Amino acid sequence: MTKEAREERFALVLELREKDKRTYHSIAAQLGVGIMRARQIYEEAVKRRSLAPGDPRLCLRARTWNLLNYHDIETREEARRAFESGKMQARNWYWLGRKTLAEIAAWAGLEIKPRAPKKVRVCPHCGKELP
């Protein structure tokens, strides 16, 4: 989904929920999603509305944005310092997966070293690769 389409969907959900006083069930039916997904879209729209229009966190996914908020990281400099100090590593943070870590690093202007490829195990008798 493009950024423009996402913003239009946020505006539509805000209007349906707040102005028209529609339920999540009717919003979900109109958008073609589940009830819980309609609620998530509304909550994200409310969060995005609270941010300033030029806030750099607007380009982040909801999971990444929530993770940074939970750890009180609001700027790219703070994220960069967390990377450099070693605080921001997958083993230190619950919910921090490879994609989220890569997204935060790209947002902070850092580059993550790629993992070393897994060693291929070979059967010593026949030479076939083992799973």
MARMI-381944 format. One record per residue: x, y, z negated of N, C-alpha, C, O in turn. Coordinates in steps of 0.05 Angstrom, whole numbers, padded with zeros to 5 digits, always signed. Atoms other than C-alpha are relative to their C-alpha. Last residue first. Layout:
# MARMI-381944
XYZXYZXYZXYZ ...
***
This chain:
# MARMI-381944
+00017-00023+00008+00382-00602-00132+00009+00013-00025-00004+00032-00034 +00019+00007+00020+00441-00644-00108-00017+00024-00008-00007+00047-00006 +00005-00021+00020+00476-00632-00042-00021-00010-00020-00040-00023-00012 +00024-00015-00003+00498-00696-00007-00003+00021-00022+00007+00017-00044 -00005-00027-00010+00571-00718-00008-00025+00017+00005-00022+00039+00015 +00009-00003-00028+00556-00793-00012+00004+00028+00011+00003+00031+00035 -00001+00025-00015+00594-00815-00075-00007+00005+00030+00007-00005+00048 -00028+00009-00005+00614-00751-00110+00002-00025+00017+00023-00031+00028 -00003+00027+00010+00544-00721-00102+00028-00010+00006+00037-00008+00029 -00002+00020-00021+00551-00647-00091+00004-00027-00013+00018-00030-00032 -00009+00026+00010+00529-00591-00136-00001-00021+00022-00021-00022+00037 +00015+00022-00011+00526-00523-00103+00011-00026-00011+00035-00031-00010 -00017+00020-00012+00552-00468-00146-00018-00023+00009-00036-00032-00005 -00001+00025+00014+00502-00413-00156+00018-00020+00014+00020-00020+00038 +00017+00022-00010+00519-00348-00123+00003-00025-00016+00025-00031-00027 -00016+00019-00016+00551-00295-00167-00019-00022+00010-00036-00031-00005 -00008+00024+00014+00500-00244-00188+00017-00017+00018+00015-00017+00042 +00016+00024-00006+00500-00178-00153+00010-00024-00015+00034-00026-00021 -00016+00021-00014+00533-00120-00188-00018-00024+00005-00032-00032-00012 -00004+00024+00016+00482-00067-00205+00016-00020+00016+00012-00023+00040 +00000+00024-00017+00488+00002-00173+00006-00024-00018+00024-00023-00035 -00022+00020+00006+00470+00065-00210-00003-00024+00019-00024-00028+00031 -00022-00005-00018+00429+00126-00189+00024-00018-00005+00047-00011+00002 -00021-00014+00014+00382+00125-00248+00024+00007+00017+00042+00021+00008 +00012-00025+00009+00323+00107-00204+00021+00017-00014+00021+00042-00011 +00002-00017-00024+00365+00053-00170-00011+00028-00007-00002+00048+00004 -00027-00007-00008+00384+00025-00238+00000+00018+00025+00014+00038+00026 -00009-00020+00019+00312+00027-00263+00028+00009+00009+00034+00033+00008 +00015-00024-00005+00288-00010-00200+00010+00023-00019+00012+00046-00010 -00010-00012-00025+00344-00062-00205-00015+00026+00006-00003+00045+00016 -00027-00010+00005+00327-00075-00278+00011+00013+00025+00024+00034+00023 +00003-00024+00016+00253-00081-00260+00027+00012-00007+00030+00037-00006 +00011-00021-00016+00269-00129-00204-00003+00026-00015+00002+00047-00005 -00019-00009-00020+00316-00172-00245-00011+00023+00016+00004+00043+00021 -00008+00019-00020+00270-00177-00305+00019+00012+00020+00027+00035+00018 -00017-00011-00020+00265-00135-00367+00010-00021+00019+00028-00036+00012 +00014-00008-00025+00204-00159-00404+00018+00011+00021+00008+00017+00043 +00021+00017-00007+00241-00163-00472-00014+00012+00024-00018+00036+00025 +00027-00011-00001+00303-00122-00472-00020-00022+00008-00016-00036+00028 +00006-00018+00022+00372-00143-00495-00029+00009-00001-00039+00016-00022 +00001+00015+00025+00382-00204-00451-00007+00017-00024-00014+00006-00045 +00023+00018+00002+00361-00166-00389-00001-00016-00026-00023-00021-00036 -00006+00025-00013+00411-00111-00401-00023-00019-00004-00038-00016-00024 +00020+00008-00020+00399-00039-00418+00011-00024+00015+00023-00022+00037 +00026+00005+00012+00437-00028-00483-00020-00012+00020-00037-00028+00013 +00006+00028+00001+00505-00037-00450-00026-00007-00013-00033-00030-00016 -00005+00010+00027+00529+00033-00465-00005-00030-00003+00003-00041-00023 -00028-00002+00005+00534+00049-00390+00007-00010-00028+00029-00022-00032 -00014+00020-00016+00464+00024-00375+00030+00000-00008+00041-00022-00012 +00007+00027+00010+00433+00062-00433+00014-00022+00015+00022-00042+00004 -00015+00004+00025+00472+00125-00413-00006-00028-00012+00011-00041-00023 -00028+00004-00007+00445+00120-00342+00017-00006-00025+00034-00024-00024 -00001+00027-00011+00374+00112-00368+00029-00007+00007+00038-00029+00003 +00003+00019+00023+00383+00174-00411+00001-00029+00009+00013-00046-00004 -00024-00001+00015+00410+00212-00351-00001-00019-00024+00018-00033-00030 -00019+00018-00013+00352+00190-00308+00026-00001-00015+00039-00021-00016 -00015-00012-00022+00304+00222-00356+00019-00021+00012+00024-00042+00000 +00016-00017-00017+00248+00199-00402+00014+00011+00024+00002+00019+00044 -00018-00010-00021+00275+00140-00439-00016+00016+00019-00033+00005+00033 -00005-00029+00001+00237+00131-00504+00021+00010+00019+00038+00026+00012 -00027-00004+00010+00244+00054-00505+00008+00030-00001+00031+00036-00004 -00002+00015+00025+00169+00043-00498+00027+00004-00013+00029+00005-00037 +00014-00015+00021+00166+00098-00446+00002-00014-00027+00006-00001-00047 -00016-00024+00007+00220+00064-00404-00014+00016-00022+00000+00026-00040 -00025+00009+00014+00183-00002-00407+00017+00023-00008+00027+00024-00030 +00007+00007+00028+00116+00030-00390+00025-00009-00016+00027-00002-00039 +00007-00025+00014+00146+00064-00328-00007-00006-00029+00002+00008-00047 -00025-00014+00005+00179+00000-00305-00006+00025-00017+00009+00031-00036 -00015+00016+00019+00114-00040-00312+00026+00015-00008+00033+00016-00031 +00012-00003+00026+00074+00016-00278+00016-00016-00021+00020-00005-00043 +00022+00018+00004+00120+00020-00218-00010+00002-00029+00005+00011-00046 -00004+00026+00012+00164+00081-00212-00025-00017-00002-00047-00006-00003 -00007+00019-00021+00157+00139-00163+00003-00029-00011+00006-00047+00005 +00024+00006-00016+00119+00182-00213+00006-00021+00021-00013-00034+00031 +00010+00027+00007+00178+00178-00261-00024-00008+00016-00033-00031+00015 -00013+00021-00016+00213+00236-00225-00010-00028-00007-00005-00047+00008 -00014+00018+00018+00162+00286-00251+00012-00023+00015-00001-00036+00031 -00027+00006-00009+00146+00337-00197+00015-00020-00018+00040-00023-00014 -00002+00009-00028+00071+00337-00206+00028-00007+00009+00030-00025+00026 -00003-00023-00018+00076+00340-00283+00002-00010+00029+00012-00032+00034 -00027-00008-00007+00053+00277-00318-00001+00025+00018-00021+00030+00032 -00013-00014+00023-00015+00271-00353+00028+00009+00007+00039+00027-00007 +00011-00027+00001-00050+00254-00287+00013+00016-00022+00015+00041-00020 -00013-00016-00021-00003+00195-00278-00010+00029+00000+00004+00047+00006 -00028-00005+00007-00025+00166-00344+00014+00018+00020+00028+00037+00012 +00001-00018+00022-00099+00174-00327+00029+00007-00009+00035+00030-00015 +00008-00026-00011-00088+00142-00259+00000+00021-00022+00008+00044-00018 -00024-00011-00013-00051+00084-00292-00006+00028+00011+00012+00045+00010 -00019-00007+00021-00110+00073-00339+00026+00012+00012+00037+00031+00001 +00009-00024+00013-00159+00075-00281+00020+00009-00021+00026+00033-00023 -00003-00022-00019-00119+00025-00240-00008+00026-00013+00005+00047-00010 -00029-00006-00001-00113-00021-00300+00005+00024+00019+00021+00041+00012 -00007-00013+00025-00189-00018-00311+00029+00008+00000+00036+00030-00009 +00012-00026-00002-00202-00035-00238+00007+00017-00025+00013+00040-00023 -00017-00015-00017-00153-00093-00245-00011+00029+00004+00005+00048+00005 -00024-00008+00014-00191-00118-00305+00019+00016+00017+00032+00035+00007 +00007-00020+00020-00257-00117-00267+00025+00010-00015+00028+00034-00019 +00013+00010+00024-00229-00154-00207-00005+00023-00020+00005+00045-00017 -00020+00011+00019-00215-00121-00140-00016-00011-00024-00040-00008-00026 -00006+00027-00008-00257-00104-00079+00021-00013-00017+00037-00030-00007 -00027+00002-00009-00254-00029-00090+00007-00028+00010+00027-00032+00024 -00005-00019-00022-00329-00019-00093+00028-00003+00012+00032-00001+00036 +00016+00009-00023-00342-00082-00134+00006+00018+00024+00008+00008+00047 -00014+00024-00011-00286-00063-00182-00014-00010+00025-00001-00018+00044 -00024-00010-00013-00316+00006-00191+00015-00023+00013+00025-00021+00035 +00008-00012-00026-00384-00025-00205+00024+00011+00015+00024+00010+00040 +00012+00020-00017-00355-00072-00258-00008+00011+00027-00002+00000+00048 -00022+00014-00013-00311-00019-00288-00010-00021+00020+00002-00026+00041 -00013+00021+00016-00373+00021-00303+00023-00012+00016+00025-00008+00040 +00004+00027-00009-00392+00086-00268+00015-00020-00018+00035-00013-00030 +00005+00017+00023-00396+00152-00305-00006-00029+00008-00024-00042-00003 +00025+00015-00005-00402+00191-00239-00007-00019-00023-00029-00030-00022 +00021-00018-00010-00352+00244-00261-00026-00015+00004-00047-00005-00006 +00004-00023+00018-00305+00205-00306-00023+00018+00010-00039+00027-00007 +00002+00006+00028-00305+00134-00277-00008+00024-00017-00025+00022-00034 +00022+00018+00005-00321+00147-00204-00004-00005-00030-00026-00006-00039 +00026-00012-00006-00278+00209-00200-00023-00018-00007-00043-00010-00019 +00004-00020+00021-00218+00177-00235-00027+00014+00004-00042+00018-00015 +00007+00014+00025-00225+00115-00191-00005+00021-00022-00023+00017-00038 +00027+00012-00003-00227+00157-00127-00009-00013-00026-00031-00009-00035 +00020-00022+00001-00167+00199-00148-00028-00010+00001-00046+00000-00013 +00000-00011+00028-00126+00137-00164-00021+00022-00002-00036+00023-00022 +00014+00020+00016-00146+00105-00097-00002+00010-00029-00022+00007-00042 +00029-00003-00006-00126+00168-00060-00016-00019-00017-00038-00012-00026 +00009-00025+00012-00058+00167-00095-00030+00005+00005-00045+00014-00013 +00001+00005+00029-00048+00094-00076-00011+00025-00015-00027+00022-00033 +00023+00017+00006-00066+00108-00004-00004-00005-00029-00026-00005-00040 +00024-00017-00004-00017+00166-00002-00025-00016-00006-00043-00006-00018 +00002-00019+00022+00039+00123-00032-00025+00017+00002-00039+00022-00018 -00016-00024-00001+00028+00068+00018-00005+00018-00024-00025+00015-00038 +00017-00023+00000+00000+00000+00000+00018+00025+00000+00037+00026-00015 
***
